[in-house]
Amino acid sequence: MAKTVTGKVVLVKKNLTDMTDPAASLLDRVGEILHHRVSLQLVSATVVDFANWKRGKLSMPAYLEDWVGTLTPITAKEATFSVTFDWDAETMGVPGAFIIRNNHHSQFYLKNVTLYDHPGHAWVHFDCNSWVYPTNKYTYNRIFFSNKNYLPSETPEALHDYRREELENLRGIGRTGELKEWDRVYDYAYYNDLGMPELGKKFARPVLGGSAQYPYPRRGKTGRAPNRKDPNTESRLGGLDLITLNIYVPRDERFSTVKFWDFLAYFLKAVSQTMGTVVDDHNIREFDSIQDVLDMYEGHIKLPRNDTLKGIRDAIPWTLVKELLRNDGEKLMKFPVPAVIKGIRQNLSIFIRTRWSQHDVNVAILLVAEDKNAWRTDAEFARETLAGLNPVIISRLREFPPTSKLDPEIYGNQHSSIREDDIKDNIDGLSVQEALDKNRLFILDHHDALMTYLRRINSTSSRIYATRTLFFLQDDGMLKPLAIELSLPHPQGDKHGAVNKVFTPAERGVEGSIWQLAKAYVGVNDSGYHQLISHWLNTHAVVEPFVIATNRQLSAIHPIYKLLHPHFRDTMNINALARMLLINANGVVELTVYPRNFALEMSSAIYKGWNFTEQALPADLLKRGMAVRDPEAPNGISLLVKDYPFAVDGLEIWSAIETWVTEYCCCYYTSDQAVEKDIELQSWWDEIRNEGHGDLKDQPWWPKMDTILDLVQSCTTLIWIASALHAAVNFSQYPYAGFIPNRPTVSRRFMPEAGSKEYAELKENPDLALLKTITPQDQTMIGVSLIEILSRHSADEIYLGQRDSDEWTWDEKALAAFERFRNKLLEVEANIEARNNDPNLKNRNGPVKLPYTFLDPNTSGKSGEGLTGIGIPNSVSI
């Protein structure tokens, strides 16, 4: 019998785009000559060596072959090395892990290791996908396990201690001080790194998390020193670390080289676009007209279409240069046209090219002119509550007039002033009670969430209202707005309640202009709530504690780790960047969204009511009254608005995820007792509840995690949040909010009063009055640049139903279940396309002709990188 086993090692060497140590490649080659090499030792899964503390028997070290002869690439590319182990299968059994020692000067990314011709096994595969740092006083030998899943109680004795020690290393037990890039420590911290108290009170921010006043999910620990002015605030990055975006997250949680350069490229492109617009405009503070807004997208220098430029562009690997050297006829330094003002024009350009009648062309030109105003229509305003960038807030109206849940002892009467006379002429001859009984009244309610913060927010440059908006469900399946209520705190104090004004639809004259302005105030409320709550809090922030707990408590060979790990990719990194640049004091969010310096504090107040189980899509729809229980229907619910694109597509995605998770979990858990006795799983869930979301640990809604059903529902909900929910509220941003009049983020003036100068201006030039009220040009440049970056799919995206390796597990049952999941998602793709082409489903495209594709999973890979609006990444990765 053969006494050796050959293997293939695939890794990514340090490359020339890694600027941290340009001499590393040369030093590694010199080290090879001096026998400072990369070694691997196999660990038996079946044979215990008593001399090795009853752990798996070890092979002699084997070394990667021909490192010196393998070229160092300019960019991050895979390199393959051979390795040969002395391994007697009769006495040493089957390898279950390997220990790797990196005696080089630099790190490398280890993708996988495959052993061939092992007796009784065609191959043994190790999916690694991890960075390996030099083995020195700062780091320890790394161990990687084979792609076989084990529950803790079923782990072979030979691997048991290795499993335990690896988790202890990841917890950073005994590690103190600031964490460095080679550390692999997952631990928790409060959001105490947003403020800069050394710059004065204006830049101080409260600690979020750890108190009843400011509860919050936990973030990843960095270990940085306290701020010199406030020991409760962590110091922020500065100098080179800030320039290079070098905030600590565990190395395996960092962006890939490809993604980091993509991110940097998009950032520089956004800066160039902003500067290009500024150079063109004599008034960089304000927009002068709607055309001035459109000029953001329709000006600047066109690059030529020619083969020479194409050849140069295609030969360069970096997205940065590809974006700046476009050869598709687009213009240099311009913002892409947002889909909300692009859809009909694209269709009409085809219409004009294919029909030559002058009459038809003239009609088409008139329609093009109307197209630029499609976003203004009441139909589009209402449709975006179901299919826009924030389709998760609208709810069924259960009582009329709408009521408030705010404490009347503190806030007085906060109930709505909308009356039946305000809406009775627009509800198809029904009485209000009949419309309620028939489930045809709906509300977009931003009243309670904002009212408690209005006094403070309006002490800044913002001038906002708390809003309620009522809608009626028409026979064609579309909603129409009935009334908008704008509310302010009573000038004599909170106990006196709210001061309300009610506005109803109008099309012409000053009344029509006032109605358009009222819709803009609603858009401002919804934009801020979307960015801070629907997007940041309810996806980014709530998922991070799950990432940390999973790495601390579930071994890499635990089946639930294997299930969840793809759904955590890049989340800690993008959240860390957000704390550096976006949600910090005077960051982009505070500069461009109406709550200003109260933004994150307001999200903390909303988190008090967060409920993990209600994040499940069916539960969410039931809570909002958008569905009713129906045992005969898929998912056990029926939608009350049948043409609700987010919910219709989302329920198909939810069902596919739930079926996949159920089949997968049942491969490993045959009874509820197996779940209850899984010590790693129980520690994981206990830590999520008591540490990661510790401020809500006493809430009664937490699943007990003692049944297979609890496990399936919790994992399904988590995967839904990290993948589909995030995709729906993230990649829809630029298509709708890239055109700021459609989704303004700020209001700077209150509704003008009759007889005032502002009222006269509204009568004379309503567009200018609107633009003077909503987000100004300089803030628009910053905000639109940000959401363009956030709305792009990266070049290395991995979508729902995909894995970064086809050999992520040995378990054939799990692989077969995943293949069924993938095939189901391909069916969902086809269903979404068919629905988008159905003219009877009017909410799928709307007046702006923007099809609802944000929950198209793109499992097939039909759509590429960029502003595609198509695809559900596995994780909160941007």
Salt bridges, closest charged atoms under 4 A:
ASP18 OD2 - LYS14 NZ 3.32
ASP21 OD2 - HIS105 NE2 2.60
GLU32 OE1 - ARG37 NE 3.54
GLU32 OE2 - HIS104 NE2 2.64
GLU78 OE2 - LYS111 NZ 2.66
ASP88 OD2 - LYS3 NZ 2.81
ASP127 OD1 - HIS125 NE2 3.21
GLU157 OE2 - LYS54 NZ 3.48
ASP161 OD2 - ARG55 NE 3.91
ASP161 OD1 - HIS160 ND1 3.63
ASP161 OD1 - ARG164 NH2 3.61
GLU165 OE2 - ARG55 NH2 2.33
GLU165 OE2 - ARG164 NH2 3.91
GLU166 OE2 - ARG184 NH1 3.11
GLU168 OE2 - ARG164 NH1 3.20
GLU178 OE1 - LYS180 NZ 3.96
ASP183 OD2 - ARG175 NH2 2.72
ASP187 OD2 - LYS221 NZ 3.98
ASP187 OD1 - ARG552 NH1 3.62
ASP193 OD1 - ARG219 NE 3.55
ASP193 OD2 - ARG224 NH2 3.82
ASP193 OD2 - ARG579 NE 2.79
GLU234 OE2 - ARG219 NH2 3.24
GLU234 OE2 - ARG224 NH2 3.22
ASP280 OD2 - HIS300 ND1 2.79
ASP281 OD1 - HIS282 ND1 3.76
GLU286 OE2 - ARG748 NH1 2.72
ASP288 OD2 - HIS282 NE2 3.59
GLU298 OE2 - ARG345 NH2 3.90
ASP314 OD2 - LYS310 NZ 2.79
ASP314 OD1 - ARG313 NH1 3.83
GLU323 OE1 - LYS269 NZ 3.79
GLU323 OE2 - ARG792 NH1 3.79
ASP328 OD2 - ARG326 NH2 3.23
GLU330 OE1 - LYS334 NZ 3.05
ASP360 OD1 - HIS359 ND1 3.69
ASP371 OD2 - ARG345 NH1 3.53
ASP378 OD1 - LYS519 NZ 2.69
GLU380 OE1 - ARG383 NE 2.97
ASP421 OD1 - LYS424 NZ 3.31
ASP428 OD2 - ARG440 NH2 3.72
ASP448 OD1 - HIS447 ND1 3.01
ASP475 OD1 - ARG440 NH2 2.92
ASP476 OD2 - LYS842 NZ 3.67
GLU485 OE1 - ARG468 NH1 2.81
ASP494 OD1 - ARG455 NE 2.71
GLU507 OE1 - ARG508 NH1 3.76
ASP526 OD1 - HIS446 NE2 2.74
ASP526 OD2 - ARG743 NH2 2.85
ASP570 OD2 - LYS259 NZ 3.17
GLU590 OE1 - ARG205 NH2 2.72
GLU601 OE2 - ARG456 NH1 2.79
GLU614 OE1 - LYS623 NZ 2.85
ASP620 OD2 - ARG624 NH2 2.91
ASP649 OD1 - ARG835 NH2 2.80
ASP649 OD2 - ARG844 NH2 2.85
GLU652 OE2 - ARG835 NH1 3.05
GLU663 OE1 - ARG820 NH2 2.98
ASP678 OD2 - HIS558 NE2 2.73
GLU680 OE2 - ARG163 NE 2.68
GLU687 OE2 - ARG552 NE 2.76
ASP695 OD2 - ARG218 NH1 2.91
GLU753 OE2 - LYS501 NZ 2.40
GLU761 OE1 - ARG749 NH2 3.14
GLU761 OE2 - LYS772 NZ 2.75
ASP767 OD1 - ARG376 NH2 3.00
ASP778 OD2 - ARG285 NH1 3.10
GLU788 OE2 - LYS269 NZ 3.08
GLU788 OE2 - ARG792 NH2 2.81
ASP796 OD2 - ARG569 NH2 3.01
GLU797 OE1 - HIS793 ND1 3.36
GLU807 OE1 - HIS125 NE2 3.20
GLU827 OE1 - LYS824 NZ 3.49
GLU829 OE1 - LYS862 NZ 2.93
ASP856 OD1 - LYS862 NZ 2.88
